[in-house]
Amino acid sequence: MDESEEVPKDFIKLKSEKLSVDEVSELVISPYCGAVSLFIGTTRNNFEGKKVIHLEYEAYTSMAETEIKKICRDVRQKWPSVQHIAVHHRLGLVPITEASVIIAVSSPHRAESLEAVRFCINTLKASVPIWKKEIYEDEYSWKENKECFWANSEK
């Protein structure tokens, strides 16, 4: 296929298996693009002085996929030069240091891909029905994203 005819693609996956940075970045590489920007969200071992053992994620999968597709559409409207977008999010148990989410965007130049990746993660946290449970040594806590629009409505 001629490079100029390459069709932009979105790669969306919610899965319980370990995420691969190499797999996600390879999905978006294009001979048409000089930039691939990545965001990798990992599980850290602490939160507000508490020792985190691991995270657990749950999702309303079909709705989450629909919302991520909307994010991809919005990216393409804001940055028409974006070629490919990949959003992979882990569900279930995520150990310390492992990735919970990987987002990759390719574009001809770096500015668009960097801005698009930032938009993707911020919008995902604000609008996609994926819930995070932090497991500590002696307790657990369901976390809401400070960006989440439905968590910040009138209480």
PyRosetta script that sets phi, psi and omega in degrees:
from pyrosetta import init, pose_from_sequence

init()
pose = pose_from_sequence("MDESEEVPKDFIKLKSEKLSVDEVSELVISPYCGAVSLFIGTTRNNFEGKKVIHLEYEAYTSMAETEIKKICRDVRQKWPSVQHIAVHHRLGLVPITEASVIIAVSSPHRAESLEAVRFCINTLKASVPIWKKEIYEDEYSWKENKECFWANSEK")
pose.set_psi(1, 138.3)
pose.set_omega(1, 176.3)
pose.set_phi(2, -68.6)
pose.set_psi(2, 136.4)
pose.set_omega(2, -178.0)
pose.set_phi(3, -54.2)
pose.set_psi(3, -40.0)
pose.set_omega(3, -176.7)
pose.set_phi(4, -66.5)
pose.set_psi(4, -14.6)
pose.set_omega(4, 179.5)
pose.set_phi(5, -100.1)
pose.set_psi(5, 3.5)
pose.set_omega(5, -179.0)
pose.set_phi(6, -61.8)
pose.set_psi(6, 127.9)
pose.set_omega(6, -177.5)
pose.set_phi(7, -87.6)
pose.set_psi(7, 128.8)
pose.set_omega(7, 176.2)
pose.set_phi(8, -60.3)
pose.set_psi(8, 139.4)
pose.set_omega(8, -177.5)
pose.set_phi(9, -130.5)
pose.set_psi(9, 152.4)
pose.set_omega(9, 173.1)
pose.set_phi(10, -115.8)
pose.set_psi(10, 134.3)
pose.set_omega(10, 179.4)
pose.set_phi(11, -120.8)
pose.set_psi(11, 108.2)
pose.set_omega(11, -175.9)
pose.set_phi(12, -119.1)
pose.set_psi(12, 129.6)
pose.set_omega(12, -179.9)
pose.set_phi(13, -148.1)
pose.set_psi(13, 131.2)
pose.set_omega(13, 170.3)
pose.set_phi(14, -115.0)
pose.set_psi(14, 123.6)
pose.set_omega(14, -176.2)
pose.set_phi(15, -151.1)
pose.set_psi(15, 158.9)
pose.set_omega(15, -178.5)
pose.set_phi(16, -91.0)
pose.set_psi(16, -10.9)
pose.set_omega(16, 179.8)
pose.set_phi(17, -82.8)
pose.set_psi(17, 161.0)
pose.set_omega(17, 179.1)
pose.set_phi(18, -56.2)
pose.set_psi(18, 137.8)
pose.set_omega(18, 178.6)
pose.set_phi(19, -84.5)
pose.set_psi(19, 149.2)
pose.set_omega(19, -179.0)
pose.set_phi(20, -118.6)
pose.set_psi(20, 118.7)
pose.set_omega(20, 176.9)
pose.set_phi(21, -61.1)
pose.set_psi(21, -42.8)
pose.set_omega(21, 179.9)
pose.set_phi(22, -60.4)
pose.set_psi(22, -46.0)
pose.set_omega(22, -179.6)
pose.set_phi(23, -60.2)
pose.set_psi(23, -46.7)
pose.set_omega(23, -176.6)
pose.set_phi(24, -67.0)
pose.set_psi(24, -44.4)
pose.set_omega(24, -178.6)
pose.set_phi(25, -66.7)
pose.set_psi(25, -36.3)
pose.set_omega(25, 179.1)
pose.set_phi(26, -65.7)
pose.set_psi(26, -29.3)
pose.set_omega(26, 178.9)
pose.set_phi(27, -61.8)
pose.set_psi(27, -33.1)
pose.set_omega(27, -172.6)
pose.set_phi(28, -100.2)
pose.set_psi(28, -9.0)
pose.set_omega(28, -179.8)
pose.set_phi(29, -61.7)
pose.set_psi(29, 137.4)
pose.set_omega(29, -178.2)
pose.set_phi(30, -145.5)
pose.set_psi(30, 140.4)
pose.set_omega(30, 176.3)
pose.set_phi(31, -65.3)
pose.set_psi(31, -16.2)
pose.set_omega(31, 180.0)
pose.set_phi(32, -80.1)
pose.set_psi(32, -15.9)
pose.set_omega(32, -171.3)
pose.set_phi(33, -114.4)
pose.set_psi(33, 142.6)
pose.set_omega(33, 175.9)
pose.set_phi(34, -104.3)
pose.set_psi(34, 2.8)
pose.set_omega(34, -178.6)
pose.set_phi(35, -139.6)
pose.set_psi(35, 135.9)
pose.set_omega(35, 167.7)
pose.set_phi(36, -129.2)
pose.set_psi(36, 119.0)
pose.set_omega(36, 178.7)
pose.set_phi(37, -110.1)
pose.set_psi(37, 139.9)
pose.set_omega(37, -176.7)
pose.set_phi(38, -125.1)
pose.set_psi(38, 145.4)
pose.set_omega(38, 165.2)
pose.set_phi(39, -123.2)
pose.set_psi(39, 130.9)
pose.set_omega(39, 177.6)
pose.set_phi(40, -124.9)
pose.set_psi(40, 114.2)
pose.set_omega(40, 176.2)
pose.set_phi(41, -96.1)
pose.set_psi(41, 121.3)
pose.set_omega(41, -176.2)
pose.set_phi(42, -115.8)
pose.set_psi(42, 161.6)
pose.set_omega(42, 177.7)
pose.set_phi(43, -81.6)
pose.set_psi(43, 121.8)
pose.set_omega(43, 177.0)
pose.set_phi(44, -95.9)
pose.set_psi(44, 164.5)
pose.set_omega(44, -172.9)
pose.set_phi(45, -92.1)
pose.set_psi(45, 9.4)
pose.set_omega(45, -177.4)
pose.set_phi(46, -152.8)
pose.set_psi(46, 155.1)
pose.set_omega(46, 172.6)
pose.set_phi(47, -154.0)
pose.set_psi(47, 119.2)
pose.set_omega(47, 178.8)
pose.set_phi(48, 46.7)
pose.set_psi(48, 48.9)
pose.set_omega(48, 176.0)
pose.set_phi(49, 81.2)
pose.set_psi(49, -3.0)
pose.set_omega(49, 178.7)
pose.set_phi(50, -97.7)
pose.set_psi(50, 145.6)
pose.set_omega(50, 177.0)
pose.set_phi(51, -83.2)
pose.set_psi(51, 118.7)
pose.set_omega(51, 178.3)
pose.set_phi(52, -87.6)
pose.set_psi(52, 129.5)
pose.set_omega(52, 179.0)
pose.set_phi(53, -86.7)
pose.set_psi(53, -45.9)
pose.set_omega(53, 175.7)
pose.set_phi(54, -169.8)
pose.set_psi(54, 173.8)
pose.set_omega(54, 175.0)
pose.set_phi(55, -113.1)
pose.set_psi(55, 157.1)
pose.set_omega(55, 171.6)
pose.set_phi(56, -132.9)
pose.set_psi(56, 135.0)
pose.set_omega(56, -180.0)
pose.set_phi(57, -117.2)
pose.set_psi(57, 140.9)
pose.set_omega(57, 172.3)
pose.set_phi(58, -127.4)
pose.set_psi(58, 153.6)
pose.set_omega(58, -179.6)
pose.set_phi(59, -146.8)
pose.set_psi(59, 153.1)
pose.set_omega(59, 165.1)
pose.set_phi(60, -89.1)
pose.set_psi(60, 89.8)
pose.set_omega(60, -164.4)
pose.set_phi(61, -55.8)
pose.set_psi(61, -51.6)
pose.set_omega(61, -176.3)
pose.set_phi(62, -64.3)
pose.set_psi(62, -39.7)
pose.set_omega(62, 178.6)
pose.set_phi(63, -69.5)
pose.set_psi(63, -38.9)
pose.set_omega(63, 178.7)
pose.set_phi(64, -61.4)
pose.set_psi(64, -44.9)
pose.set_omega(64, 178.8)
pose.set_phi(65, -62.5)
pose.set_psi(65, -41.2)
pose.set_omega(65, 177.9)
pose.set_phi(66, -61.7)
pose.set_psi(66, -43.8)
pose.set_omega(66, 179.8)
pose.set_phi(67, -66.3)
pose.set_psi(67, -37.8)
pose.set_omega(67, 178.1)
pose.set_phi(68, -66.9)
pose.set_psi(68, -38.1)
pose.set_omega(68, 175.4)
pose.set_phi(69, -60.7)
pose.set_psi(69, -38.9)
pose.set_omega(69, 176.9)
pose.set_phi(70, -63.1)
pose.set_psi(70, -40.1)
pose.set_omega(70, 178.0)
pose.set_phi(71, -60.8)
pose.set_psi(71, -44.1)
pose.set_omega(71, 178.9)
pose.set_phi(72, -61.0)
pose.set_psi(72, -42.3)
pose.set_omega(72, 176.9)
pose.set_phi(73, -61.0)
pose.set_psi(73, -43.9)
pose.set_omega(73, 179.0)
pose.set_phi(74, -62.2)
pose.set_psi(74, -40.3)
pose.set_omega(74, 177.5)
pose.set_phi(75, -59.3)
pose.set_psi(75, -45.5)
pose.set_omega(75, -177.6)
pose.set_phi(76, -66.8)
pose.set_psi(76, -28.9)
pose.set_omega(76, 175.6)
pose.set_phi(77, -73.3)
pose.set_psi(77, -40.5)
pose.set_omega(77, -177.9)
pose.set_phi(78, -76.6)
pose.set_psi(78, -36.6)
pose.set_omega(78, -177.8)
pose.set_phi(79, -129.9)
pose.set_psi(79, 81.8)
pose.set_omega(79, -175.4)
pose.set_phi(80, -60.0)
pose.set_psi(80, -20.8)
pose.set_omega(80, -179.0)
pose.set_phi(81, -80.9)
pose.set_psi(81, -9.0)
pose.set_omega(81, 178.7)
pose.set_phi(82, -60.0)
pose.set_psi(82, 132.8)
pose.set_omega(82, -178.1)
pose.set_phi(83, -92.8)
pose.set_psi(83, -67.8)
pose.set_omega(83, -177.2)
pose.set_phi(84, -123.2)
pose.set_psi(84, 150.5)
pose.set_omega(84, 178.6)
pose.set_phi(85, -132.6)
pose.set_psi(85, 132.7)
pose.set_omega(85, 174.2)
pose.set_phi(86, -126.9)
pose.set_psi(86, 130.5)
pose.set_omega(86, 176.1)
pose.set_phi(87, -130.5)
pose.set_psi(87, 110.7)
pose.set_omega(87, 176.7)
pose.set_phi(88, -117.1)
pose.set_psi(88, 129.0)
pose.set_omega(88, 179.2)
pose.set_phi(89, -127.1)
pose.set_psi(89, 136.3)
pose.set_omega(89, 179.9)
pose.set_phi(90, -85.6)
pose.set_psi(90, 144.7)
pose.set_omega(90, 173.9)
pose.set_phi(91, -118.8)
pose.set_psi(91, 160.2)
pose.set_omega(91, -178.5)
pose.set_phi(92, 80.5)
pose.set_psi(92, -154.6)
pose.set_omega(92, -175.0)
pose.set_phi(93, -75.7)
pose.set_psi(93, 131.3)
pose.set_omega(93, 177.7)
pose.set_phi(94, -126.4)
pose.set_psi(94, 108.7)
pose.set_omega(94, -179.2)
pose.set_phi(95, -66.4)
pose.set_psi(95, 163.7)
pose.set_omega(95, 176.4)
pose.set_phi(96, -54.2)
pose.set_psi(96, 139.2)
pose.set_omega(96, 179.2)
pose.set_phi(97, 76.1)
pose.set_psi(97, -10.4)
pose.set_omega(97, 179.4)
pose.set_phi(98, -86.1)
pose.set_psi(98, 156.5)
pose.set_omega(98, -177.1)
pose.set_phi(99, -77.2)
pose.set_psi(99, 133.7)
pose.set_omega(99, 172.4)
pose.set_phi(100, -93.5)
pose.set_psi(100, -33.7)
pose.set_omega(100, -178.6)
pose.set_phi(101, -147.1)
pose.set_psi(101, 140.4)
pose.set_omega(101, 173.3)
pose.set_phi(102, -132.3)
pose.set_psi(102, 127.3)
pose.set_omega(102, 177.5)
pose.set_phi(103, -123.3)
pose.set_psi(103, 132.4)
pose.set_omega(103, 177.7)
pose.set_phi(104, -132.8)
pose.set_psi(104, 139.6)
pose.set_omega(104, 179.9)
pose.set_phi(105, -137.5)
pose.set_psi(105, 133.4)
pose.set_omega(105, 174.8)
pose.set_phi(106, -111.8)
pose.set_psi(106, 146.2)
pose.set_omega(106, 177.5)
pose.set_phi(107, -156.7)
pose.set_psi(107, 164.1)
pose.set_omega(107, -179.9)
pose.set_phi(108, -60.5)
pose.set_psi(108, -33.4)
pose.set_omega(108, -177.3)
pose.set_phi(109, -130.7)
pose.set_psi(109, 156.2)
pose.set_omega(109, -172.1)
pose.set_phi(110, -66.7)
pose.set_psi(110, -35.0)
pose.set_omega(110, -174.2)
pose.set_phi(111, -56.5)
pose.set_psi(111, -47.2)
pose.set_omega(111, -177.4)
pose.set_phi(112, -64.9)
pose.set_psi(112, -43.8)
pose.set_omega(112, -177.4)
pose.set_phi(113, -68.7)
pose.set_psi(113, -38.4)
pose.set_omega(113, 178.2)
pose.set_phi(114, -64.8)
pose.set_psi(114, -45.8)
pose.set_omega(114, 179.1)
pose.set_phi(115, -64.7)
pose.set_psi(115, -40.1)
pose.set_omega(115, -178.7)
pose.set_phi(116, -66.3)
pose.set_psi(116, -39.9)
pose.set_omega(116, 178.2)
pose.set_phi(117, -63.3)
pose.set_psi(117, -44.0)
pose.set_omega(117, 178.5)
pose.set_phi(118, -61.0)
pose.set_psi(118, -45.4)
pose.set_omega(118, 177.7)
pose.set_phi(119, -59.3)
pose.set_psi(119, -44.7)
pose.set_omega(119, -178.4)
pose.set_phi(120, -58.7)
pose.set_psi(120, -51.3)
pose.set_omega(120, -176.3)
pose.set_phi(121, -68.1)
pose.set_psi(121, -40.9)
pose.set_omega(121, -179.8)
pose.set_phi(122, -65.6)
pose.set_psi(122, -40.2)
pose.set_omega(122, 179.7)
pose.set_phi(123, -72.1)
pose.set_psi(123, -38.8)
pose.set_omega(123, 176.8)
pose.set_phi(124, -57.8)
pose.set_psi(124, -48.7)
pose.set_omega(124, -179.0)
pose.set_phi(125, -64.6)
pose.set_psi(125, -27.9)
pose.set_omega(125, -177.8)
pose.set_phi(126, -85.4)
pose.set_psi(126, -25.3)
pose.set_omega(126, -168.7)
pose.set_phi(127, -132.8)
pose.set_psi(127, -10.5)
pose.set_omega(127, -174.3)
pose.set_phi(128, -95.6)
pose.set_psi(128, 130.6)
pose.set_omega(128, -177.5)
pose.set_phi(129, -75.5)
pose.set_psi(129, 75.9)
pose.set_omega(129, 174.0)
pose.set_phi(130, -126.6)
pose.set_psi(130, 126.9)
pose.set_omega(130, -175.6)
pose.set_phi(131, -113.1)
pose.set_psi(131, 141.1)
pose.set_omega(131, -176.6)
pose.set_phi(132, -113.5)
pose.set_psi(132, 132.3)
pose.set_omega(132, 175.7)
pose.set_phi(133, -116.1)
pose.set_psi(133, 121.4)
pose.set_omega(133, 176.5)
pose.set_phi(134, -92.4)
pose.set_psi(134, 126.8)
pose.set_omega(134, 179.0)
pose.set_phi(135, -102.5)
pose.set_psi(135, 120.1)
pose.set_omega(135, 178.1)
pose.set_phi(136, -102.8)
pose.set_psi(136, -177.4)
pose.set_omega(136, -179.1)
pose.set_phi(137, -59.9)
pose.set_psi(137, -44.6)
pose.set_omega(137, -173.8)
pose.set_phi(138, -120.0)
pose.set_psi(138, 3.5)
pose.set_omega(138, -175.7)
pose.set_phi(139, -159.8)
pose.set_psi(139, -178.4)
pose.set_omega(139, 174.1)
pose.set_phi(140, -143.5)
pose.set_psi(140, 165.0)
pose.set_omega(140, 180.0)
pose.set_phi(141, -149.9)
pose.set_psi(141, 128.2)
pose.set_omega(141, 171.8)
pose.set_phi(142, -76.8)
pose.set_psi(142, 131.1)
pose.set_omega(142, -177.1)
pose.set_phi(143, -106.6)
pose.set_psi(143, 139.9)
pose.set_omega(143, 170.9)
pose.set_phi(144, -107.9)
pose.set_psi(144, 142.6)
pose.set_omega(144, 177.8)
pose.set_phi(145, -72.9)
pose.set_psi(145, 134.1)
pose.set_omega(145, 179.5)
pose.set_phi(146, -62.3)
pose.set_psi(146, -22.3)
pose.set_omega(146, 178.6)
pose.set_phi(147, -81.9)
pose.set_psi(147, -14.9)
pose.set_omega(147, -171.7)
pose.set_phi(148, -63.7)
pose.set_psi(148, 119.7)
pose.set_omega(148, -175.8)
pose.set_phi(149, -66.2)
pose.set_psi(149, -36.9)
pose.set_omega(149, -177.1)
pose.set_phi(150, -77.8)
pose.set_psi(150, -22.0)
pose.set_omega(150, 177.6)
pose.set_phi(151, -78.6)
pose.set_psi(151, -21.5)
pose.set_omega(151, -176.6)
pose.set_phi(152, -101.1)
pose.set_psi(152, 5.8)
pose.set_omega(152, 177.0)
pose.set_phi(153, -73.0)
pose.set_psi(153, 173.8)
pose.set_omega(153, -175.7)
pose.set_phi(154, -52.8)
pose.set_psi(154, 130.9)
pose.set_omega(154, 180.0)
pose.set_phi(155, -113.3)
pose.dump_pdb("model.pdb")
